[in-house]
Every structure is written in structure tokens, then in C-alpha cells.
Amino acid sequence: MIGTIIVDNKMIYMDNHATTPIASEVLEEMLPFYTTHFGNAASSHLYGIKPKEAVIKARQQVADLIGCKFEEVIFTSGATESNNLAIRGVAYAYRDTGNHIITSTVEHHAILDTCHALESEGFEITYLPVDRFGMVDPDAVKKAITTQTILVSIIYANNEVGTINPLKDIAKIASNHEVLFHSDAVQGIGKIESNMDMLGLDLASMTAHKIYGPKGVGALYLREGIELHPLFYGGGQENGIRSGTLNVGGIVGLGAACHSCSVAMDDKIEEKVGELRNILHEKLSSRIPDIHLNGHPKKRLSGNLHISFKGIQNQALMMSLEKIAVSAGSACDSESVSPSHVLSAMGIPDELALTAVRFGVGRYNTSEEIDIVADEVEMTVKRLRSIAPV
Ligand SMILES: *Cc1c(COP(=O)(O)O)cnc(C)c1O
């Protein structure tokens, strides 16, 4: 069983790529670490015992989900930090070997902007283009590798359009050229193949709040033997790679969320999520003319439905949907009215990109909710189109 959630039911939550609700069993495990077991996991007296044990358990739960060694998990404050730590950490540790990094144009800003910053420090970055589905071509990675290349970093599943990249193929190329391979695996871990060896990853970023855990805590998988330059200096926690008192409550939450995902994967919960998404897609496309699916038709996250509603500004549509929480583009960019860099990289024209809405179906959505969402979206799109026909 994967438990339940407690939510405000005024609006249907269908924005699970932006964040997910905290699973009840996750919250329950966390709470004692904010009261009775508030101690520092590094303390050698009585108050340190439970927190220390809890961190050990959580580290093992993360390791179990991603099939790695206990020592290969580094706790961080989330995927933004994990991405910064992976990219900068490798760049600074291996700068004597080379100064070239390969990434893609559809990465999260935590990767893109870190790479931009490194360019001003003398690193060379190749931003690989993607096809019209938002996918990176492994051959393009191969062609981009030079004798200076130290790292390839490619997003696993895109947070906007849900497209899943062929990590295994890219991993083979990177390893044949003895180049390290990192992935921002936030949207994939816990939902699709999550085993680091199967994926061929050397480093991977993850975060708890996208897998029904709390915000502000995540992890970096770091394959044994790889050097990493720290971002923070201090108490030397996490083998000196990530100083700072451990966020025990959050780490417990991350561990519990990983365990819950392991259970959900065994129970094939993602297949159910995929069925709900397909029903929603089917209902919308049969009832509303002139809509367009963005992202790969097959190789996409089960919960992702990214649709352009021709002729309607996505902001206007979102604001008009009174019963449904969805987003236009990614959550981080939702304030901006410029088209998403991901859709632009896919070659989607601005006028279509600005009509795109992302539905993020999650494990707690129900078929009743899908019906309500389909009805309200249909009604709202038709109303908006009748007010402002193109
Ligand atoms: C949410 C997200 C991040 C950022 O994670 P935080 O834990 O919020 O910093 C990075 N990459 C992807 C793909 C994401 O979806």
C-alpha cells in the first residue's frame, strides 16, 4: 500500500511535475524528528542516537531505490543543489583533464545556468539541440565529445514535456570515451527505471518533493571513485562533499518517499497513472478541436500531458480554470510570458508555445477527477475561443 494524502479539496491538484503532495506515511515518519528526536545526527550523546539511526535507514532506502551502494548517496537540499554540485564539482575536480562539458538545450535552469556561469570561468559548454519531441540524439553526444570533454549531463525525463531520453545509449558512448555521465533524474527516479547501473550513470540528481516527499531535501548519487569538489566548506559532513548539519527530518522524508516509490513501482502504480493520463488525453482530443500534444507520443512520463490549445493564451486558460491546478510551462518559469526554452528548442513556434498547458497526473489523482478536469477544460476552452476567436 502506498498510503494516502491530506489535501485541500477546493481544487483538483494536477501539477505533479511542479511538486507532489507529501504521502501520509512519509509525513508520519518525519514528525518525531521535529519533536522527540530533534537531536543532531553527529552528536555522540543520547540525543544523537535516533537521528543517526534514522539517517542510516534513509540512506539505505535511497540506495535501495536506485540500486547503488550506501556510501554513494550524498544528501543535499534538493535537486538544484545536486545539479550545481555535480556540474561544478566535476568541473573543478577534473579541470586538469579538460574544460569541456556537454549538455542539452532542454535542461532545467539549475543545469543550464550553472553551465552558463562556468563559461565565464573558461569552461566550454556544448548545448546539444533536440528533435521535435525534445529528445537528445546519442549520436550527437558522440560527435560532440572531444579530448577536452570531462562530463556529459543530460536530463532523464523532461519536467515540461515529459520526454524520456535514451540514457543507456548515451551512457555507453560516454563510458567508451571515458567521460563522466550525469543526469538530472528528478522526474524519472521512482517512476521509471531507477537503477543507476542499468542506466549507466556516474552521477544523478534527485529531490524528495517530486516523489511525494518534503521540499528542501534531495540527494546526489556519486559513483564510488569519482572525485568531486565541494560547494560548501564547514563541518565535513557527507565525506566532506557536503558540509552542513544533516536535515534529519527531511532526510527521513526522502528515505520514506524512496521506499514508498519502491512499493509503488512494484505495484505498477505508474501504469495506472498512465491510464488516467490516456483517458484525459482521449477525452480532450475527441471533444476539443485544434489541440496539439507536445513531447514524445510514446517515450514520455506516464503522468505527463502537455497540450497546446490553439488560439488561447495559456495564462488566460490557467486563470479561467477554477477547479484545476495545472501549469503553463514549468513551475519556475510560470510568472514569465516568454515561451519556454524547452518548447523553443523543440522548434515549436512561439504562438503555439504560448498556448501550452502542462497536466501532471500523479499517483493520488482519481478517474472522477479526470472526468471533472476534462469537462472543465472543454467548457473553458470553448468559452475562451468564442470570446476571442482567432
Ligand atoms: C524540480 C526540478 C528540479 C529542481 O529541484 P529542487 O529540489 O526544487 O531544487 C531540477 N530538475 C528538474 C528536472 C526538476 O523537475
The ligand as an ORCA input file, in Angstrom:
! r2SCAN-3c Opt
* xyz 0 1
  C      12.022     20.299     -9.759
  C      13.204     20.037    -10.606
  C      14.477     20.489    -10.236
  C      14.708     21.342     -9.008
  O      14.568     20.604     -7.840
  P      14.523     21.350     -6.417
  O      14.590     20.244     -5.429
  O      13.217     22.051     -6.405
  O      15.682     22.254     -6.346
  C      15.542     20.188    -11.056
  N      15.374     19.470    -12.175
  C      14.173     19.015    -12.562
  C      14.057     18.217    -13.816
  C      13.048     19.293    -11.805
  O      11.858     18.854    -12.203
*
